[in-house]
Amino acid sequence: MSEIVCFEAGQVCGRKGCDGIIQQHSSDSGCSCHINPPCSFCTTPREYCEACGWDAADDLVVEAEGTVYFAPIPFVEKVRRVLDPSKIDYTISMHSNSSQKVEGVYPPETTRAEVEARVKGTFGGRFERFGGGKFTYIAYTD
């Protein structure tokens, strides 16, 4: 039997039988995606469980996109986090100065409208691809 673990604030943690509630670290700044998307407020994992000590920033499964440096060659490769297909899960990357590219996965029973409601930009957006449990959406932010 596999354990059910949660990653969203307000849910019961579930890691190794933990019954603590997942919370979010506060942030001094708000979203600035309208200036330069995606902003660190939107892309930094802030969830944690005080009861068991779990922190999303340290968890490889929810590690935000970062960089890996291969020495001695000055080569930089993007590290992408693993997406969870049991829920609407996505990553955000820069598309233009006024839009974001949202790439993600969704469960089979999810409708196009449900996905769009989660990823829609301040000024709307459009799907580039939707089907087979995967999507690419361009969110207009400015």
C-alpha positions in Angstrom: 0.0 0.0 0.0 1.5 3.4 -1.0 1.2 6.4 1.2 -0.7 9.4 0.0 1.4 12.6 0.3 0.3 16.1 -0.3 2.1 19.1 -1.6 -0.5 21.9 -1.3 -1.0 24.3 1.6 -3.9 23.4 3.9 -3.8 19.7 3.2 -2.7 16.9 5.6 1.0 16.1 4.9 0.8 12.3 4.9 4.6 11.7 4.7 5.4 8.6 6.8 2.1 8.8 8.6 2.5 12.6 9.4 -0.8 14.2 10.3 0.5 17.8 10.2 -1.0 20.5 8.0 1.1 21.8 5.1 1.6 25.6 5.4 3.4 28.2 3.3 6.4 30.4 4.2 5.4 34.0 3.9 7.1 36.2 1.2 8.1 39.8 1.5 7.3 40.5 -2.1 4.2 39.9 -4.2 3.8 38.7 -7.8 5.7 40.8 -10.3 4.9 38.7 -13.4 3.4 41.8 -15.0 6.9 43.2 -15.2 9.1 40.1 -16.0 7.3 36.8 -16.1 7.7 34.3 -14.4 8.7 36.0 -11.2 10.3 34.3 -8.2 7.2 34.7 -6.1 5.3 32.4 -8.5 8.1 29.9 -9.2 9.6 29.4 -5.7 8.2 26.5 -3.7 7.1 27.8 -0.3 5.2 24.9 1.2 6.4 23.1 4.4 5.2 20.9 7.2 6.1 21.9 10.7 5.2 18.6 12.2 7.6 16.4 10.2 10.1 19.0 9.0 9.3 18.5 5.2 10.1 21.6 3.1 9.2 21.8 -0.6 12.3 23.7 -1.4 14.4 20.7 -0.3 12.2 18.0 -2.0 13.5 16.8 -5.4 9.9 15.9 -6.5 8.8 19.6 -6.3 12.2 21.2 -6.9 11.6 24.4 -8.9 13.5 24.8 -12.2 17.1 25.6 -11.5 20.5 25.2 -13.0 23.1 22.4 -12.8 26.7 23.3 -13.5 29.0 20.7 -15.0 32.6 21.5 -14.0 35.1 22.3 -15.5 33.0 23.1 -18.6 30.9 26.3 -18.2 27.8 24.5 -19.4 24.4 25.2 -17.8 21.5 22.8 -18.1 18.0 23.5 -16.9 16.7 21.1 -14.3 12.9 20.5 -14.5 10.8 19.1 -11.7 8.7 16.0 -12.1 5.0 16.8 -12.9 2.3 14.9 -11.1 -0.4 13.6 -13.6 -2.9 12.8 -10.9 -3.7 16.6 -10.7 -3.3 19.7 -12.8 0.4 20.3 -12.5 2.6 22.6 -14.6 5.7 24.6 -15.0 6.0 28.2 -16.1 8.7 29.7 -18.3 9.2 33.0 -20.1 7.6 33.3 -23.5 7.7 37.0 -24.3 7.8 40.3 -22.3 4.1 40.1 -21.9 3.3 36.4 -21.8 4.3 33.1 -20.0 4.5 29.6 -21.5 2.7 27.1 -19.2 3.5 23.5 -19.9 1.8 20.8 -17.8 -0.2 17.6 -17.3 -3.7 16.8 -16.1 -5.8 13.7 -15.2 -7.9 12.1 -18.0 -11.3 13.3 -16.7 -10.2 17.0 -16.6 -11.8 19.3 -19.1 -10.1 22.0 -21.1 -12.1 24.7 -19.2 -10.8 23.4 -15.8 -7.2 23.5 -17.0 -7.6 27.0 -18.4 -9.2 28.3 -15.1 -6.0 27.3 -13.3 -3.4 28.7 -15.8 -5.2 31.7 -17.4 -3.1 34.9 -17.4 -4.3 38.3 -16.2 -5.3 39.1 -19.8 -6.4 35.7 -20.9 -4.4 33.3 -23.1 -4.6 30.5 -25.6 -3.8 26.8 -25.8 -1.0 25.8 -28.2 -1.6 22.1 -27.4 -4.2 20.2 -25.4 -4.7 16.4 -25.4 -3.4 13.1 -24.2 -2.9 14.4 -20.6 -0.5 17.2 -21.6 -1.0 20.8 -22.5 0.9 23.9 -23.5 -0.8 27.3 -22.8 0.4 30.8 -23.5 -0.8 33.1 -20.7 -1.0 36.8 -21.4 0.2 38.7 -18.4 0.5 42.3 -19.7 
